[in-house]
Amino acid sequence: MKAAVSKLKIRINMLVEGEPAEWLFDWRSRGLVTSYTDTVIQALRAFNEKLTEQDLKLEQLKNIKTNIAD
């Protein structure tokens, strides 16, 4: 499945305004990211990591509740 996903491409054309734009500008000027594309990819990875952690915690909670009910 991962091999197929790695070939998937999605084009994102967007305008970033306000506070998120300030973050992007600051991070790039500080050398924390090499490009805005790099920044979006890093943000998506971080978001995915948080969602994965949240999903894991939810499954653990379900398991605990199931064990208590048994």
LINLIN-V737541 format. One record per run of one state. SS is the DSSP state (H for helix, E for strand, L for the rest). FROM is the first residue (numbers start at 1). TO is the last residue. If there is no record, write none. Layout:
# LINLIN-V737541
ss: (SS,SS)
from: (FROM,FROM)
to: (TO,TO)
This chain:
# LINLIN-V737541
ss: (L,H,L,H,L,H,L)
from: (1,2,7,18,30,36,70)
to: (1,6,17,29,35,69,70)
